[in-house]
Protein backbone atom coordinates (compact mmCIF):
# COMPACT_ATOMS: atom_id res chain seq x y z
CA UNK A 1 0.00 0.00 0.00
CA UNK A 2 1.30 3.39 -0.89
CA UNK A 3 0.15 6.86 -0.20
CA UNK A 4 1.18 9.89 -2.19
CA UNK A 5 0.61 13.35 -0.90
CA UNK A 6 0.29 16.42 -3.09
CA UNK A 7 1.78 15.09 -6.31
CA UNK A 8 0.49 13.91 -9.64
CA UNK A 9 3.77 12.79 -11.13
CA UNK A 10 3.80 9.58 -13.10
CA UNK A 11 5.52 6.90 -10.99
CA UNK A 12 9.17 6.32 -11.78
CA UNK A 13 10.27 3.18 -13.62
CA UNK A 14 11.36 1.35 -10.47
CA UNK A 15 8.03 1.99 -8.81
CA UNK A 16 6.18 0.76 -11.88
CA UNK A 17 8.26 -2.43 -12.01
CA UNK A 18 7.71 -3.03 -8.30
CA UNK A 19 3.95 -2.65 -8.73
CA UNK A 20 3.90 -5.10 -11.63
CA UNK A 21 5.96 -7.55 -9.61
CA UNK A 22 3.02 -7.77 -7.22
CA UNK A 23 0.49 -8.13 -10.02
CA UNK A 24 -0.60 -4.49 -10.17
CA UNK A 25 -1.18 -2.54 -13.32
CA UNK A 26 -0.04 1.05 -13.63
CA UNK A 27 -1.11 4.17 -15.43
CA UNK A 28 -0.38 7.83 -14.77
CA UNK A 29 -2.14 8.08 -11.43
CA UNK A 30 -4.00 4.84 -10.76
CA UNK A 31 -2.56 1.65 -9.32
CA UNK A 32 -4.83 -1.38 -9.18
CA UNK A 33 -4.89 -4.94 -7.84
CA UNK A 34 -2.35 -5.30 -5.04
CA UNK A 35 -1.14 -1.72 -5.08
CA UNK A 36 -3.21 1.22 -3.92
CA UNK A 37 -2.19 4.83 -4.15
CA UNK A 38 -4.36 7.32 -2.43
CA UNK A 39 -3.63 11.02 -2.74
CA UNK A 40 -4.39 11.47 0.94
CA UNK A 41 -3.80 15.21 1.06
CA UNK A 42 -5.10 15.92 -2.43
CA UNK A 43 -3.53 16.99 -5.70
CA UNK A 44 -2.50 20.44 -6.87
CA UNK A 45 -3.81 19.77 -10.39
CA UNK A 46 -7.33 19.12 -9.08
CA UNK A 47 -9.95 21.49 -7.70
CA UNK A 48 -13.26 21.13 -5.92
CA UNK A 49 -16.11 23.30 -4.72
CA UNK A 50 -15.47 24.83 -1.33
CA UNK A 51 -18.18 22.65 0.26
CA UNK A 52 -17.83 19.55 -1.95
CA UNK A 53 -15.17 17.34 -0.33
CA UNK A 54 -15.86 14.40 -2.64
CA UNK A 55 -15.61 16.41 -5.85
CA UNK A 56 -12.38 16.36 -7.84
CA UNK A 57 -12.00 18.23 -11.12
CA UNK A 58 -8.81 18.18 -13.20
CA UNK A 59 -7.55 21.80 -13.42
CA UNK A 60 -4.37 23.18 -15.00
CA UNK A 61 -4.98 26.94 -14.61
CA UNK A 62 -4.78 29.26 -11.61
CA UNK A 63 -7.93 29.14 -9.49
CA UNK A 64 -9.40 32.62 -9.41
CA UNK A 65 -12.19 34.25 -7.47
CA UNK A 66 -15.33 33.61 -9.50
CA UNK A 67 -14.33 30.15 -10.80
CA UNK A 68 -17.22 27.95 -9.68
CA UNK A 69 -18.35 24.35 -9.91
CA UNK A 70 -21.77 23.43 -11.33
CA UNK A 71 -23.32 23.96 -7.86
CA UNK A 72 -22.14 27.58 -7.85
CA UNK A 73 -19.48 26.99 -5.17
CA UNK A 74 -16.17 28.82 -5.39
CA UNK A 75 -13.46 26.45 -6.61
CA UNK A 76 -10.43 25.79 -4.43
CA UNK A 77 -7.41 23.50 -4.76
CA UNK A 78 -8.32 19.90 -3.94
CA UNK A 79 -5.76 19.71 -1.17
CA UNK A 80 -6.00 19.53 2.61
CA UNK A 81 -4.76 22.66 4.34
CA UNK A 82 -3.23 22.51 7.83
CA UNK A 83 -5.97 22.33 10.41
CA UNK A 84 -8.55 20.80 8.04
CA UNK A 85 -9.90 17.29 8.39
CA UNK A 86 -8.52 14.70 5.96
CA UNK A 87 -11.63 13.59 4.05
CA UNK A 88 -10.00 10.46 2.61
CA UNK A 89 -8.64 9.25 5.94
CA UNK A 90 -11.34 6.61 6.51
CA UNK A 91 -10.62 5.13 3.07
CA UNK A 92 -6.89 5.19 3.88
CA UNK A 93 -7.54 3.26 7.11
CA UNK A 94 -9.53 0.61 5.20
CA UNK A 95 -6.72 0.23 2.65
CA UNK A 96 -4.09 0.03 5.40
CA UNK A 97 -6.08 -2.54 7.37
CA UNK A 98 -6.31 -4.83 4.33
CA UNK A 99 -2.76 -4.29 3.03
CA UNK A 100 -0.40 -7.20 2.36
CA UNK A 101 2.58 -4.85 2.51
CA UNK A 102 2.90 -1.18 3.43
CA UNK A 103 5.51 1.04 1.84
CA UNK A 104 6.14 4.44 3.35
CA UNK A 105 8.35 6.50 1.10
CA UNK A 106 9.83 9.97 1.54
CA UNK A 107 8.05 11.39 4.57
CA UNK A 108 9.00 12.74 7.98
CA UNK A 109 6.11 10.88 9.66
CA UNK A 110 5.45 14.04 11.68
CA UNK A 111 2.03 15.04 10.32
CA UNK A 112 -1.05 13.40 11.80
CA UNK A 113 -3.39 11.72 11.18
CA UNK A 114 -1.47 10.42 8.13
CA UNK A 115 1.51 9.30 10.22
CA UNK A 116 -0.78 7.05 12.28
CA UNK A 117 -1.68 4.91 9.24
CA UNK A 118 1.24 2.59 9.95
CA UNK A 119 -0.68 1.40 13.01
CA UNK A 120 -3.52 -0.12 10.95
CA UNK A 121 -1.98 -3.04 8.99
CA UNK A 122 -2.35 -6.49 10.55
CA UNK A 123 0.53 -7.62 12.77
CA UNK A 124 2.01 -9.95 10.13
CA UNK A 125 2.09 -7.28 7.38
CA UNK A 126 5.56 -6.00 6.53
CA UNK A 127 5.98 -2.24 6.83
CA UNK A 128 8.90 -0.78 4.91
CA UNK A 129 9.97 2.83 5.41
CA UNK A 130 12.27 4.34 2.77
CA UNK A 131 13.65 7.82 3.42
CA UNK A 132 17.17 9.30 3.30
CA UNK A 133 16.56 10.94 6.71
CA UNK A 134 14.08 8.65 8.45
CA UNK A 135 12.25 9.88 11.54
CA UNK A 136 13.63 7.12 13.73
CA UNK A 137 11.61 7.95 16.82
CA UNK A 138 8.21 7.90 15.15
CA UNK A 139 7.35 4.19 15.06
CA UNK A 140 7.72 0.67 16.41
CA UNK A 141 11.27 -0.22 15.36
CA UNK A 142 10.62 -3.96 15.74
CA UNK A 143 7.76 -3.86 13.25
CA UNK A 144 9.07 -1.39 10.67
CA UNK A 145 11.99 -2.15 8.37
CA UNK A 146 13.85 1.13 7.79
CA UNK A 147 15.81 1.73 4.60
CA UNK A 148 17.69 5.04 5.07
CA UNK A 149 18.20 5.90 1.39
CA UNK A 150 16.65 7.70 -1.56
CA UNK A 151 13.38 6.30 -2.90
CA UNK A 152 14.92 5.15 -6.20
CA UNK A 153 17.67 3.23 -4.38
CA UNK A 154 15.30 1.74 -1.80
CA UNK A 155 12.76 0.64 -4.40
CA UNK A 156 15.46 -1.00 -6.52
CA UNK A 157 16.77 -2.90 -3.47
CA UNK A 158 13.24 -3.88 -2.46
CA UNK A 159 12.45 -5.04 -6.01
CA UNK A 160 15.56 -7.22 -6.06
CA UNK A 161 14.64 -8.69 -2.68
CA UNK A 162 11.09 -9.46 -3.82
CA UNK A 163 12.31 -10.99 -7.07
CA UNK A 164 14.67 -13.30 -5.21
CA UNK A 165 11.81 -14.47 -2.97
CA UNK A 166 9.53 -15.18 -5.97
CA UNK A 167 12.06 -17.56 -7.53
C-alpha atoms as one frame of an Amber mdcrd trajectory, in Angstrom:
protein
   0.000   0.000   0.000   1.295   3.391  -0.893   0.146   6.861  -0.196   1.183
   9.890  -2.193   0.609  13.350  -0.897   0.285  16.423  -3.087   1.783  15.093
  -6.314   0.486  13.912  -9.638   3.771  12.788 -11.133   3.804   9.576 -13.101
   5.515   6.896 -10.988   9.168   6.321 -11.782  10.274   3.175 -13.615  11.357
   1.348 -10.470   8.025   1.992  -8.807   6.176   0.764 -11.883   8.257  -2.434
 -12.013   7.713  -3.028  -8.305   3.952  -2.650  -8.727   3.896  -5.099 -11.631
   5.961  -7.552  -9.606   3.022  -7.775  -7.219   0.485  -8.131 -10.017  -0.600
  -4.493 -10.175  -1.177  -2.539 -13.324  -0.042   1.048 -13.627  -1.112   4.168
 -15.434  -0.376   7.830 -14.768  -2.144   8.075 -11.435  -4.004   4.837 -10.761
  -2.557   1.653  -9.325  -4.827  -1.381  -9.176  -4.891  -4.939  -7.843  -2.354
  -5.296  -5.035  -1.143  -1.718  -5.078  -3.209   1.219  -3.916  -2.190   4.832
  -4.148  -4.357   7.323  -2.425  -3.634  11.020  -2.743  -4.394  11.471   0.937
  -3.805  15.205   1.064  -5.100  15.918  -2.434  -3.530  16.989  -5.695  -2.500
  20.443  -6.875  -3.814  19.773 -10.388  -7.331  19.122  -9.083  -9.946  21.489
  -7.700 -13.263  21.126  -5.925 -16.110  23.299  -4.724 -15.465  24.825  -1.328
 -18.177  22.645   0.265 -17.826  19.553  -1.954 -15.172  17.338  -0.331 -15.856
  14.396  -2.641 -15.612  16.411  -5.846 -12.377  16.358  -7.835 -12.003  18.227
 -11.125  -8.805  18.185 -13.197  -7.551  21.800 -13.420  -4.366  23.180 -14.996
  -4.976  26.941 -14.606  -4.784  29.264 -11.612  -7.931  29.142  -9.490  -9.398
  32.623  -9.406 -12.193  34.254  -7.473 -15.331  33.605  -9.496 -14.329  30.154
 -10.803 -17.216  27.953  -9.677 -18.345  24.350  -9.911 -21.770  23.434 -11.329
 -23.323  23.960  -7.864 -22.141  27.579  -7.846 -19.482  26.987  -5.171 -16.173
  28.820  -5.391 -13.458  26.453  -6.612 -10.431  25.790  -4.434  -7.408  23.500
  -4.762  -8.320  19.903  -3.938  -5.764  19.713  -1.165  -6.002  19.532   2.606
  -4.763  22.658   4.340  -3.225  22.509   7.834  -5.970  22.327  10.411  -8.548
  20.797   8.041  -9.904  17.289   8.393  -8.521  14.704   5.958 -11.634  13.594
   4.051 -10.000  10.463   2.606  -8.640   9.248   5.940 -11.341   6.605   6.509
 -10.623   5.134   3.069  -6.891   5.186   3.881  -7.535   3.263   7.112  -9.528
   0.608   5.200  -6.716   0.234   2.653  -4.085   0.025   5.403  -6.081  -2.542
   7.369  -6.309  -4.831   4.331  -2.763  -4.292   3.027  -0.403  -7.202   2.356
   2.584  -4.854   2.511   2.897  -1.180   3.427   5.511   1.036   1.839   6.139
   4.438   3.348   8.350   6.503   1.098   9.825   9.968   1.538   8.052  11.392
   4.574   8.998  12.740   7.977   6.106  10.885   9.664   5.455  14.037  11.676
   2.029  15.036  10.317  -1.046  13.397  11.802  -3.394  11.722  11.181  -1.466
  10.421   8.132   1.511   9.305  10.222  -0.782   7.053  12.276  -1.678   4.909
   9.238   1.244   2.586   9.950  -0.676   1.399  13.013  -3.521  -0.123  10.946
  -1.978  -3.044   8.985  -2.347  -6.491  10.550   0.528  -7.623  12.771   2.007
  -9.950  10.126   2.090  -7.284   7.382   5.558  -6.004   6.526   5.982  -2.236
   6.829   8.904  -0.785   4.907   9.969   2.828   5.411  12.267   4.342   2.769
  13.652   7.822   3.417  17.173   9.302   3.297  16.564  10.941   6.705  14.079
   8.648   8.453  12.254   9.882  11.539  13.628   7.119  13.726  11.613   7.955
  16.824   8.205   7.897  15.145   7.354   4.193  15.058   7.720   0.674  16.412
  11.269  -0.223  15.364  10.616  -3.955  15.743   7.759  -3.860  13.246   9.066
  -1.395  10.665  11.993  -2.150   8.367  13.848   1.133   7.789  15.814   1.733
   4.596  17.694   5.036   5.065  18.200   5.904   1.385  16.646   7.703  -1.558
  13.382   6.300  -2.902  14.922   5.155  -6.202  17.671   3.233  -4.379  15.305
   1.739  -1.804  12.762   0.643  -4.397  15.463  -0.998  -6.519  16.770  -2.900
  -3.471  13.243  -3.884  -2.462  12.447  -5.037  -6.009  15.561  -7.223  -6.065
  14.641  -8.693  -2.679  11.086  -9.459  -3.816  12.310 -10.989  -7.075  14.673
 -13.295  -5.213  11.807 -14.472  -2.970   9.530 -15.180  -5.972  12.062 -17.558
  -7.530
